[in-house]
Amino acid sequence: MCCCGQPFPTDTDNEIDFIIKKCRELGVNTVLSTVWADGGKGGEALAREVVRLCEEEKGDFTFSYELESSVEEKIQAVVKKVYGGDGISVLPAAKKQIETIEKLGLGKLPICVAKTQYSFSDDPTKLGAPEGFTVTIKNVKVSAGAGFIVVLTGDIMTMPGLPKVPAAEKIDVDENGKITGLF
């Protein structure tokens, strides 16, 4: 296990050391990431650790679902195996969207579930990891450029479209790894 923290600029060294110590007491490998403050250089230690863990720990990793599974089977697998839910309820509009996606030959793409960040369920009032819940699937769409199917649950807002000149066009990284133009 690896805990990779990004501290706030106002965090003190004592606060950061406290979190690292507590993580290590729990047996959680901890690497500090400071990319916000230090640019790419602030993520080098974390990147090295992730690569080391990937090369070292060739354990029993398995995916939650097979890409060949149907879209509904993939959603069901994520809800049960990752979120700990009992299952899914697919609304009629979403069922039609899934049928269209599969008819177009795009059903074998991986899925990305968009839901509340407050809960493993789709209900933001059921905080954390509740038990005995069903996730309601309201919309399903393809993000063809990204290469995955987006599954929308609950009342979730996705990112709006970009303006004519996206902020990303003003972002730059200099030869020392310092990022400018973020804010």
ChimeraX commands (.cxc) that place a marker at each C-alpha (Angstrom):
marker #1 position 0.00,0.00,0.00 radius 0.5
marker #1 position 1.21,3.51,-0.72 radius 0.5
marker #1 position -0.06,6.81,0.62 radius 0.5
marker #1 position 0.94,9.69,-1.60 radius 0.5
marker #1 position 0.09,13.01,-0.03 radius 0.5
marker #1 position 0.03,16.48,-1.51 radius 0.5
marker #1 position 0.28,18.94,1.37 radius 0.5
marker #1 position -1.34,22.35,1.41 radius 0.5
marker #1 position 1.13,25.23,1.28 radius 0.5
marker #1 position 0.05,26.19,4.80 radius 0.5
marker #1 position 0.75,22.74,6.31 radius 0.5
marker #1 position 3.56,22.83,8.84 radius 0.5
marker #1 position 6.46,20.38,8.88 radius 0.5
marker #1 position 5.09,19.03,12.20 radius 0.5
marker #1 position 1.69,18.34,10.60 radius 0.5
marker #1 position 3.26,16.61,7.62 radius 0.5
marker #1 position 5.58,14.55,9.85 radius 0.5
marker #1 position 2.59,13.56,12.02 radius 0.5
marker #1 position 0.65,12.21,9.03 radius 0.5
marker #1 position 3.68,10.35,7.66 radius 0.5
marker #1 position 4.34,8.81,11.10 radius 0.5
marker #1 position 0.71,7.70,11.51 radius 0.5
marker #1 position 0.68,6.17,8.02 radius 0.5
marker #1 position 3.86,4.24,8.72 radius 0.5
marker #1 position 2.44,3.01,12.06 radius 0.5
marker #1 position -0.42,1.56,10.03 radius 0.5
marker #1 position 2.04,-0.09,7.64 radius 0.5
marker #1 position 1.28,2.34,4.82 radius 0.5
marker #1 position 4.26,3.26,2.67 radius 0.5
marker #1 position 4.31,7.06,2.43 radius 0.5
marker #1 position 5.90,9.35,-0.15 radius 0.5
marker #1 position 5.34,13.08,-0.09 radius 0.5
marker #1 position 4.35,14.80,-3.32 radius 0.5
marker #1 position 4.95,18.54,-3.64 radius 0.5
marker #1 position 4.13,19.07,-7.31 radius 0.5
marker #1 position 1.81,21.97,-6.58 radius 0.5
marker #1 position 4.61,23.94,-4.93 radius 0.5
marker #1 position 7.66,22.51,-6.74 radius 0.5
marker #1 position 6.41,21.52,-10.18 radius 0.5
marker #1 position 7.52,18.25,-11.76 radius 0.5
marker #1 position 10.51,17.96,-9.47 radius 0.5
marker #1 position 8.12,17.68,-6.51 radius 0.5
marker #1 position 6.69,14.45,-7.93 radius 0.5
marker #1 position 9.92,12.64,-8.76 radius 0.5
marker #1 position 10.15,10.68,-5.49 radius 0.5
marker #1 position 6.54,9.60,-5.79 radius 0.5
marker #1 position 7.00,8.56,-9.41 radius 0.5
marker #1 position 10.07,6.51,-8.53 radius 0.5
marker #1 position 8.19,4.81,-5.69 radius 0.5
marker #1 position 5.20,3.97,-7.89 radius 0.5
marker #1 position 7.50,2.42,-10.51 radius 0.5
marker #1 position 9.37,0.48,-7.79 radius 0.5
marker #1 position 6.14,-0.88,-6.35 radius 0.5
marker #1 position 4.85,-1.87,-9.78 radius 0.5
marker #1 position 8.04,-3.74,-10.56 radius 0.5
marker #1 position 8.41,-5.28,-7.10 radius 0.5
marker #1 position 4.87,-6.26,-6.22 radius 0.5
marker #1 position 3.71,-8.58,-8.95 radius 0.5
marker #1 position 1.08,-9.98,-6.60 radius 0.5
marker #1 position -2.44,-11.06,-7.30 radius 0.5
marker #1 position -3.71,-7.91,-9.01 radius 0.5
marker #1 position -6.87,-8.41,-11.01 radius 0.5
marker #1 position -9.22,-6.02,-12.75 radius 0.5
marker #1 position -12.75,-5.58,-11.39 radius 0.5
marker #1 position -14.21,-6.71,-14.71 radius 0.5
marker #1 position -13.26,-8.09,-18.09 radius 0.5
marker #1 position -13.44,-5.65,-21.00 radius 0.5
marker #1 position -15.44,-8.26,-22.91 radius 0.5
marker #1 position -18.24,-8.07,-20.31 radius 0.5
marker #1 position -21.39,-6.12,-21.13 radius 0.5
marker #1 position -21.60,-2.49,-20.02 radius 0.5
marker #1 position -24.13,-3.39,-17.29 radius 0.5
marker #1 position -21.93,-6.24,-16.05 radius 0.5
marker #1 position -18.97,-3.87,-15.79 radius 0.5
marker #1 position -20.98,-1.29,-13.86 radius 0.5
marker #1 position -22.33,-4.02,-11.58 radius 0.5
marker #1 position -18.80,-5.31,-10.94 radius 0.5
marker #1 position -17.50,-1.86,-9.95 radius 0.5
marker #1 position -20.45,-1.23,-7.63 radius 0.5
marker #1 position -20.12,-4.62,-5.92 radius 0.5
marker #1 position -16.35,-5.18,-5.91 radius 0.5
marker #1 position -15.08,-1.60,-5.49 radius 0.5
marker #1 position -17.87,0.29,-3.72 radius 0.5
marker #1 position -19.29,-2.61,-1.68 radius 0.5
marker #1 position -22.83,-2.07,-2.93 radius 0.5
marker #1 position -25.58,-4.59,-3.47 radius 0.5
marker #1 position -26.13,-3.81,-7.13 radius 0.5
marker #1 position -27.37,-1.31,-9.67 radius 0.5
marker #1 position -30.67,0.08,-10.89 radius 0.5
marker #1 position -30.51,1.25,-14.49 radius 0.5
marker #1 position -33.10,3.85,-15.47 radius 0.5
marker #1 position -34.89,3.35,-18.84 radius 0.5
marker #1 position -33.04,6.25,-20.54 radius 0.5
marker #1 position -29.70,4.80,-19.46 radius 0.5
marker #1 position -30.73,1.33,-20.69 radius 0.5
marker #1 position -31.39,2.79,-24.14 radius 0.5
marker #1 position -28.03,4.59,-24.08 radius 0.5
marker #1 position -26.26,1.33,-23.17 radius 0.5
marker #1 position -28.05,-0.50,-26.01 radius 0.5
marker #1 position -26.93,2.18,-28.47 radius 0.5
marker #1 position -23.35,2.10,-27.21 radius 0.5
marker #1 position -23.23,-1.67,-27.59 radius 0.5
marker #1 position -24.86,-1.58,-31.05 radius 0.5
marker #1 position -22.18,0.89,-32.15 radius 0.5
marker #1 position -19.51,-1.60,-31.08 radius 0.5
marker #1 position -18.24,0.58,-28.22 radius 0.5
marker #1 position -19.43,-1.63,-25.36 radius 0.5
marker #1 position -15.99,-3.16,-24.81 radius 0.5
marker #1 position -14.49,0.15,-23.65 radius 0.5
marker #1 position -13.61,0.49,-19.95 radius 0.5
marker #1 position -16.02,2.43,-17.75 radius 0.5
marker #1 position -15.60,5.52,-15.59 radius 0.5
marker #1 position -18.25,6.06,-12.91 radius 0.5
marker #1 position -19.15,9.68,-12.11 radius 0.5
marker #1 position -20.78,9.90,-8.68 radius 0.5
marker #1 position -20.69,11.85,-5.44 radius 0.5
marker #1 position -17.31,12.09,-3.71 radius 0.5
marker #1 position -18.97,11.87,-0.29 radius 0.5
marker #1 position -19.99,8.23,-0.42 radius 0.5
marker #1 position -19.33,4.92,-2.12 radius 0.5
marker #1 position -23.06,5.04,-2.87 radius 0.5
marker #1 position -24.64,7.57,-5.22 radius 0.5
marker #1 position -26.33,9.31,-2.27 radius 0.5
marker #1 position -24.25,12.17,-0.81 radius 0.5
marker #1 position -26.14,11.88,2.49 radius 0.5
marker #1 position -24.88,8.30,3.03 radius 0.5
marker #1 position -21.37,9.33,3.98 radius 0.5
marker #1 position -18.32,7.10,3.63 radius 0.5
marker #1 position -18.87,3.40,3.05 radius 0.5
marker #1 position -22.52,2.59,3.78 radius 0.5
marker #1 position -23.93,-0.91,3.49 radius 0.5
marker #1 position -26.93,-2.29,1.66 radius 0.5
marker #1 position -27.18,0.28,-1.11 radius 0.5
marker #1 position -28.02,0.18,-4.80 radius 0.5
marker #1 position -26.50,2.67,-7.24 radius 0.5
marker #1 position -28.91,4.29,-9.71 radius 0.5
marker #1 position -27.56,4.70,-13.24 radius 0.5
marker #1 position -29.13,7.79,-14.85 radius 0.5
marker #1 position -27.03,8.36,-17.97 radius 0.5
marker #1 position -24.34,6.53,-19.91 radius 0.5
marker #1 position -22.24,8.20,-22.59 radius 0.5
marker #1 position -19.06,7.58,-24.54 radius 0.5
marker #1 position -15.98,9.75,-24.19 radius 0.5
marker #1 position -14.51,8.58,-27.48 radius 0.5
marker #1 position -11.35,10.69,-27.35 radius 0.5
marker #1 position -10.51,9.44,-23.87 radius 0.5
marker #1 position -11.54,5.91,-24.80 radius 0.5
marker #1 position -14.02,5.06,-22.06 radius 0.5
marker #1 position -17.70,4.97,-21.18 radius 0.5
marker #1 position -18.90,7.49,-18.58 radius 0.5
marker #1 position -21.56,6.23,-16.21 radius 0.5
marker #1 position -23.47,9.04,-14.46 radius 0.5
marker #1 position -25.18,8.33,-11.15 radius 0.5
marker #1 position -27.25,10.43,-8.78 radius 0.5
marker #1 position -27.32,14.17,-9.32 radius 0.5
marker #1 position -23.77,14.65,-10.55 radius 0.5
marker #1 position -22.38,17.55,-12.54 radius 0.5
marker #1 position -19.56,16.85,-14.95 radius 0.5
marker #1 position -16.97,19.37,-16.03 radius 0.5
marker #1 position -18.26,22.07,-18.33 radius 0.5
marker #1 position -16.90,22.61,-21.80 radius 0.5
marker #1 position -13.76,24.63,-22.38 radius 0.5
marker #1 position -13.75,28.29,-23.36 radius 0.5
marker #1 position -12.39,29.39,-26.75 radius 0.5
marker #1 position -8.92,29.79,-25.21 radius 0.5
marker #1 position -8.48,27.17,-22.46 radius 0.5
marker #1 position -6.32,28.06,-19.46 radius 0.5
marker #1 position -4.09,25.11,-20.39 radius 0.5
marker #1 position -2.71,27.15,-23.28 radius 0.5
marker #1 position -1.11,29.52,-20.76 radius 0.5
marker #1 position 0.55,26.76,-18.70 radius 0.5
marker #1 position 4.26,26.18,-19.20 radius 0.5
marker #1 position 7.06,24.15,-17.64 radius 0.5
marker #1 position 10.55,25.62,-17.66 radius 0.5
marker #1 position 13.85,23.73,-17.96 radius 0.5
marker #1 position 13.98,23.38,-14.15 radius 0.5
marker #1 position 10.56,21.75,-13.93 radius 0.5
marker #1 position 8.82,24.87,-12.57 radius 0.5
marker #1 position 5.21,25.17,-13.71 radius 0.5
marker #1 position 3.81,28.63,-14.47 radius 0.5
marker #1 position 0.42,29.86,-15.61 radius 0.5
marker #1 position -1.74,27.72,-13.33 radius 0.5
marker #1 position -3.32,30.66,-11.51 radius 0.5
marker link #1:1,2 radius 0.2
marker link #1:2,3 radius 0.2
marker link #1:3,4 radius 0.2
marker link #1:4,5 radius 0.2
marker link #1:5,6 radius 0.2
marker link #1:6,7 radius 0.2
marker link #1:7,8 radius 0.2
marker link #1:8,9 radius 0.2
marker link #1:9,10 radius 0.2
marker link #1:10,11 radius 0.2
marker link #1:11,12 radius 0.2
marker link #1:12,13 radius 0.2
marker link #1:13,14 radius 0.2
marker link #1:14,15 radius 0.2
marker link #1:15,16 radius 0.2
marker link #1:16,17 radius 0.2
marker link #1:17,18 radius 0.2
marker link #1:18,19 radius 0.2
marker link #1:19,20 radius 0.2
marker link #1:20,21 radius 0.2
marker link #1:21,22 radius 0.2
marker link #1:22,23 radius 0.2
marker link #1:23,24 radius 0.2
marker link #1:24,25 radius 0.2
marker link #1:25,26 radius 0.2
marker link #1:26,27 radius 0.2
marker link #1:27,28 radius 0.2
marker link #1:28,29 radius 0.2
marker link #1:29,30 radius 0.2
marker link #1:30,31 radius 0.2
marker link #1:31,32 radius 0.2
marker link #1:32,33 radius 0.2
marker link #1:33,34 radius 0.2
marker link #1:34,35 radius 0.2
marker link #1:35,36 radius 0.2
marker link #1:36,37 radius 0.2
marker link #1:37,38 radius 0.2
marker link #1:38,39 radius 0.2
marker link #1:39,40 radius 0.2
marker link #1:40,41 radius 0.2
marker link #1:41,42 radius 0.2
marker link #1:42,43 radius 0.2
marker link #1:43,44 radius 0.2
marker link #1:44,45 radius 0.2
marker link #1:45,46 radius 0.2
marker link #1:46,47 radius 0.2
marker link #1:47,48 radius 0.2
marker link #1:48,49 radius 0.2
marker link #1:49,50 radius 0.2
marker link #1:50,51 radius 0.2
marker link #1:51,52 radius 0.2
marker link #1:52,53 radius 0.2
marker link #1:53,54 radius 0.2
marker link #1:54,55 radius 0.2
marker link #1:55,56 radius 0.2
marker link #1:56,57 radius 0.2
marker link #1:57,58 radius 0.2
marker link #1:58,59 radius 0.2
marker link #1:59,60 radius 0.2
marker link #1:60,61 radius 0.2
marker link #1:61,62 radius 0.2
marker link #1:62,63 radius 0.2
marker link #1:63,64 radius 0.2
marker link #1:64,65 radius 0.2
marker link #1:65,66 radius 0.2
marker link #1:66,67 radius 0.2
marker link #1:67,68 radius 0.2
marker link #1:68,69 radius 0.2
marker link #1:69,70 radius 0.2
marker link #1:70,71 radius 0.2
marker link #1:71,72 radius 0.2
marker link #1:72,73 radius 0.2
marker link #1:73,74 radius 0.2
marker link #1:74,75 radius 0.2
marker link #1:75,76 radius 0.2
marker link #1:76,77 radius 0.2
marker link #1:77,78 radius 0.2
marker link #1:78,79 radius 0.2
marker link #1:79,80 radius 0.2
marker link #1:80,81 radius 0.2
marker link #1:81,82 radius 0.2
marker link #1:82,83 radius 0.2
marker link #1:83,84 radius 0.2
marker link #1:84,85 radius 0.2
marker link #1:85,86 radius 0.2
marker link #1:86,87 radius 0.2
marker link #1:87,88 radius 0.2
marker link #1:88,89 radius 0.2
marker link #1:89,90 radius 0.2
marker link #1:90,91 radius 0.2
marker link #1:91,92 radius 0.2
marker link #1:92,93 radius 0.2
marker link #1:93,94 radius 0.2
marker link #1:94,95 radius 0.2
marker link #1:95,96 radius 0.2
marker link #1:96,97 radius 0.2
marker link #1:97,98 radius 0.2
marker link #1:98,99 radius 0.2
marker link #1:99,100 radius 0.2
marker link #1:100,101 radius 0.2
marker link #1:101,102 radius 0.2
marker link #1:102,103 radius 0.2
marker link #1:103,104 radius 0.2
marker link #1:104,105 radius 0.2
marker link #1:105,106 radius 0.2
marker link #1:106,107 radius 0.2
marker link #1:107,108 radius 0.2
marker link #1:108,109 radius 0.2
marker link #1:109,110 radius 0.2
marker link #1:110,111 radius 0.2
marker link #1:111,112 radius 0.2
marker link #1:112,113 radius 0.2
marker link #1:113,114 radius 0.2
marker link #1:114,115 radius 0.2
marker link #1:115,116 radius 0.2
marker link #1:116,117 radius 0.2
marker link #1:117,118 radius 0.2
marker link #1:118,119 radius 0.2
marker link #1:119,120 radius 0.2
marker link #1:120,121 radius 0.2
marker link #1:121,122 radius 0.2
marker link #1:122,123 radius 0.2
marker link #1:123,124 radius 0.2
marker link #1:124,125 radius 0.2
marker link #1:125,126 radius 0.2
marker link #1:126,127 radius 0.2
marker link #1:127,128 radius 0.2
marker link #1:128,129 radius 0.2
marker link #1:129,130 radius 0.2
marker link #1:130,131 radius 0.2
marker link #1:131,132 radius 0.2
marker link #1:132,133 radius 0.2
marker link #1:133,134 radius 0.2
marker link #1:134,135 radius 0.2
marker link #1:135,136 radius 0.2
marker link #1:136,137 radius 0.2
marker link #1:137,138 radius 0.2
marker link #1:138,139 radius 0.2
marker link #1:139,140 radius 0.2
marker link #1:140,141 radius 0.2
marker link #1:141,142 radius 0.2
marker link #1:142,143 radius 0.2
marker link #1:143,144 radius 0.2
marker link #1:144,145 radius 0.2
marker link #1:145,146 radius 0.2
marker link #1:146,147 radius 0.2
marker link #1:147,148 radius 0.2
marker link #1:148,149 radius 0.2
marker link #1:149,150 radius 0.2
marker link #1:150,151 radius 0.2
marker link #1:151,152 radius 0.2
marker link #1:152,153 radius 0.2
marker link #1:153,154 radius 0.2
marker link #1:154,155 radius 0.2
marker link #1:155,156 radius 0.2
marker link #1:156,157 radius 0.2
marker link #1:157,158 radius 0.2
marker link #1:158,159 radius 0.2
marker link #1:159,160 radius 0.2
marker link #1:160,161 radius 0.2
marker link #1:161,162 radius 0.2
marker link #1:162,163 radius 0.2
marker link #1:163,164 radius 0.2
marker link #1:164,165 radius 0.2
marker link #1:165,166 radius 0.2
marker link #1:166,167 radius 0.2
marker link #1:167,168 radius 0.2
marker link #1:168,169 radius 0.2
marker link #1:169,170 radius 0.2
marker link #1:170,171 radius 0.2
marker link #1:171,172 radius 0.2
marker link #1:172,173 radius 0.2
marker link #1:173,174 radius 0.2
marker link #1:174,175 radius 0.2
marker link #1:175,176 radius 0.2
marker link #1:176,177 radius 0.2
marker link #1:177,178 radius 0.2
marker link #1:178,179 radius 0.2
marker link #1:179,180 radius 0.2
marker link #1:180,181 radius 0.2
marker link #1:181,182 radius 0.2
marker link #1:182,183 radius 0.2
view
